[in-house]
Amino acid sequence: MTRRYYVTTPIYYVNGAPHIGHAYTSVAADVIARFKRLAGFDVFFLTGTDEHGQKVEQAAEAKGMQPQAFADAVATDFRDMYDTMDISYDDFIRTTEPRHVQAAQALWKKLEENGHIYLGAYEGWYATRDECFYGEEELIDGPDGRKVAPTGAAVEWVKEPSYFFNLSKFGDRLLELYETRPGFIEPASRRNEVKSFVKQGLRDLSVSRTSFNWGIPVPGDPKHVMYVWVDALANYLSAVGYPDETAARWAFWPPNLHLVGKDILRFHAIYWPALLMAADLPLPERVFSHGWWTIEGQKMSKSLGNVVDPRDLVKTFGLDAIRFFLMREMPFGGDSDLSRRAIITRMNVELANDLGNLAQRTLSQVARNCDGKLPAQGKQTDEDRELLATASLLPDIMHQQIDRQALTDALEEVWKLIRACNSYIDHQAPWKLKKTDPQRMADVLRVLTDALRIIATVLQPYMPGSMDRMLIQLGVEEGERSTFAALDVPLPAGRVLPKPEGVFPRYEEPEAS
Ligand code: MSP
């Protein structure tokens, strides 16, 4: 039986251009999806855009555009960012697509049928920027003394007829879920925040709006549009064919992993499982929430004018340097700072020096001293065996880390091996063996190319383009690198390797001379 894996990113609001925060979640999900594919899983990697609601409507208005035309343009821009970042998504869902509208309405009807929706009137605070209702007690004092949301977003008093979802009835079941399946919310620190929020008691959730109409009409009462978060969360269902449980993709339900930023954990860890329970649907396995990037020490914001478009970084530093930086610099789950200095340091120390030089030194010696042909696996010393044993354990160790979303630790594991290879090459000094013991020189170089093959294979999910180039230089053909299982078959000796070329050049500051 094929093992399936369903991973999602949030669907992004189309109120503005894509930025580094969007790229970050998407690269993380991409690394996980690519890794699981290498491990032999049948993966469904979903992403997309969240196109309804007041925030998008207002952004369109500000541009003098119809919301749909505006959403079309921004969604296209998101896809362009995804192409630039080489995101291997299997489906890109847009909430204005008919397949989604139908699924969201079907979910609504199911909730209604099950007696979880009632008509009432909402009176309270709403923050359009967060598309979130807040209780009075959650508000804080803003800089000008006015009350604002805990996120700093402006709030307004809303009073309108509204349908409600009886969320308050699900508190105990949610707490039981967090107790019995601790892995449902990761990391643990965030799980505790969610638990205490639920323990305080949940209010019923207003799930429709009547004061604007850019949304999915409520079935049977089109004066109301569905609350954008209920609409948005339903995307995870619509992409797998809901409500048609005979759809081929339905086999992927429930998701193995929802990756989200810490700001939207509440929606995914409270509202979403409650809605699914109410609709009698199996729950996702895990919601993992990651931290936020600051930019050169400051919060990223339109008002500060420091919003980073990942495509600009790629132009300056190259795609894989940026993918690597994003996954390496921020311990996955924590917060971190994105700075030019930090990017350059990672590029020069870890990519150019540690990995790039290792490959270059090994391959240039094979080119020069082994006639450009892959040496045979020779007689191994304890040191050889130790290095290769560490290397061969790597895919499994990383797999366990990837399953815990420890994406940074997994990289650290690879770098331990890279550093070990660098000590090995210094210690064995194959360039000296050339004269004294050419057989041993060839054996050492073969140990190194075998270790490098494993290193480059496991790094493919993080840096697909560069690792492709490195694997080609190592003489590894496509079928020999598309699964971890392929690593069990040694490459034939004597294979002619292409001329080695540096994969990770050092980055020199243009202004520094
Ligand atoms: N549309 C909702 C999600 C609906 S999912 C059913 C939404 N969209 S968003 O466009 O605001 O994108 C949010 C994602 O980007 C979140 O996961 C958020 O954490 C992430 N980021 C936004 N700024 C960020 C940083 N500065 N750093 C890291 N991630 C950040 O919320």
Residues whose N, C-alpha, C, O or C-beta is under 5 A from the ligand:
A	BS01	MSP	P10 I11 Y12 Y13 G21 H22 Y24 D50 A232 L233 V260 G261 K262 D263 I264 G291 W292 W293 M300
